[in-house]
Amino acid sequence: MNRVERIRAALESALRPLALEVDDDSHKHAGHEGARDGRGHFTVRITSEAFAGKLPLARHRAVYAALGDMMQTDIHALAIEARTPDESR
């Protein structure tokens, strides 16, 4: 399983998204200081009921928590767009 698949699986398990996109942007950061250790740059767009009533910081923390150790071992940078189903309409 590659990193995008692992990110998807972790987010699907923890947050049960209605919509989820995970993009590997690592190729855009070749030579970047954070890319030298092998960790990647990713963008996550996620829609989940789990974000209802939560401020953006709490939503991001939920995504980070779902990814767990991958934030230390696989992910250098993570851009997050976290919405509720009502916000995605």
Steps between C-alpha positions, in 0.01 A plus 500: 500500500647837400485814714191648333315172556612490864387860555162423339454186710582678825265790428220271380526289813509789748277763340268307264507769232225553248762634260878467511781604267866445580762647267872430520666834429850379584626540143437875529743519792801308369812637665298661780660458844212291632501271197858386557405258777250321276182639652245641258276798438129429473167677455187356663149613415254329731128532570372334815218524752774466764587869443153631586517765770882506498719798424768464229778434754305212656431356155870509414587338831252221424673439166845501666376259768359266236836493322688430824862398456489569127540868591847412629602230256338573162361854490708817501226742394123462493253747351150432633157607379254356755129562451165379624250369244300826531810705414570294190173579326 
